[in-house]
Amino acid sequence: MSSPIMPIQGPADLSTVTPAADSDVADFSTFVSELACSEALHAPVATRGAPPQDVLDQIAAAGRIHERLCESGQQLHFIAAVPGAPTRIEIHDSEGNVVRTLSTTEAFELAAGARV
């Protein structure tokens, strides 16, 4: 019994292909260089800069507040309520119990470094 499936043939051996006599290597080089210039004009410009210094300062301040809360056995939790409702801000003890619910103003004061 014979199979109707023909064996797969690999790609043609291009090493034996010779360029046509009328091909012009200079034209190909010109085409490649023009293509590279065209791509460079339309390429997105991306830079990998650092965040602004004020952002780094705010991150450092948040880290200090977090450390201060952890040293006292507390954590700050932001609880997202239903859409459209304000987010609750709570201080929890080391066992996860709510110690206090903060208003937005108190949370900002805490972020500014005031003891709440």
URSUL-V119178 format. One record per residue. RES is the residue in one letter. SS is DSSP state (alpha for helix, beta for strand, coil for the rest). PHI is phi in degrees with one decimal (none if undefined). OMEGA is omega in degrees with one decimal (999 if undefined). Layout:
RES;SS;PHI;OMEGA
RES;SS;PHI;OMEGA
//
This chain:
M;coil;none;-178.4
S;coil;-106.4;-179.0
S;coil;-94.8;177.9
P;coil;-78.7;-179.4
I;coil;-86.9;-179.3
M;coil;-86.1;177.7
P;coil;-62.8;178.8
I;coil;-74.5;177.3
Q;coil;-105.9;179.8
G;coil;-72.4;179.4
P;coil;-66.3;179.1
A;coil;-64.2;178.3
D;coil;-77.3;-176.9
L;alpha;-79.4;-179.7
S;alpha;-68.8;-179.4
T;alpha;-93.3;-179.3
V;coil;-78.4;178.4
T;coil;-109.0;179.8
P;coil;-64.9;178.7
A;coil;-65.3;-176.4
A;coil;-63.6;-176.5
D;coil;-94.7;178.5
S;coil;-71.2;-176.1
D;coil;-119.4;-178.6
V;alpha;-62.7;-179.9
A;alpha;-63.1;178.2
D;alpha;-63.3;179.6
F;alpha;-65.3;178.1
S;alpha;-61.9;177.9
T;alpha;-63.0;179.0
F;alpha;-59.9;-178.9
V;alpha;-64.5;-179.1
S;alpha;-68.0;176.8
E;alpha;-66.3;177.9
L;alpha;-64.3;179.0
A;alpha;-63.4;178.2
C;alpha;-64.6;180.0
S;alpha;-63.1;179.0
E;alpha;-65.1;-179.9
A;alpha;-65.6;179.3
L;alpha;-67.0;-175.0
H;alpha;-102.0;-179.0
A;coil;-75.7;176.9
P;coil;-68.7;178.6
V;coil;-98.5;179.7
A;coil;-124.2;176.9
T;coil;-119.2;179.2
R;coil;-115.3;179.6
G;coil;-91.0;177.6
A;coil;-84.2;174.8
P;coil;-61.4;177.4
P;coil;-60.2;-176.4
Q;alpha;-58.9;-179.7
D;alpha;-65.4;175.8
V;alpha;-68.0;177.5
L;alpha;-62.2;177.9
D;alpha;-64.2;179.2
Q;alpha;-66.4;177.1
I;alpha;-64.0;178.7
A;alpha;-64.0;178.4
A;alpha;-63.8;177.9
A;alpha;-62.9;177.3
G;alpha;-63.8;178.3
R;alpha;-65.6;178.4
I;alpha;-64.7;178.2
H;alpha;-60.6;178.4
E;alpha;-61.9;-180.0
R;alpha;-62.8;177.8
L;alpha;-65.0;-179.6
C;alpha;-63.2;178.9
E;alpha;-61.9;179.0
S;coil;-91.9;177.4
G;coil;77.0;-177.3
Q;beta;-125.2;176.6
Q;beta;-136.5;177.3
L;beta;-99.0;179.4
H;beta;-122.5;174.1
F;beta;-109.8;-176.9
I;beta;-106.1;179.6
A;coil;-78.3;178.5
A;coil;-87.0;178.1
V;coil;-64.2;-179.7
P;coil;-55.0;179.4
G;coil;94.7;179.2
A;coil;-91.7;179.8
P;coil;-68.7;177.2
T;coil;-77.8;176.2
R;beta;-85.3;178.9
I;beta;-119.2;-174.9
E;beta;-126.8;170.5
I;beta;-103.5;179.4
H;beta;-110.8;174.8
D;beta;-83.9;-175.6
S;coil;-65.7;178.7
E;coil;-95.0;177.9
G;coil;92.6;179.1
N;coil;-79.4;177.9
V;beta;-73.1;177.1
V;beta;-88.1;-175.3
R;beta;-163.0;172.2
T;beta;-101.1;-177.4
L;beta;-99.9;169.4
S;coil;-78.4;177.8
T;alpha;-61.2;179.0
T;alpha;-61.3;179.5
E;alpha;-64.2;178.4
A;alpha;-65.0;177.0
F;alpha;-66.8;176.9
E;alpha;-64.1;176.6
L;alpha;-61.6;178.6
A;alpha;-63.6;179.6
A;coil;-79.3;176.8
G;coil;105.9;178.9
A;coil;-76.5;176.4
R;coil;-81.2;-179.4
V;coil;-104.8;999
//
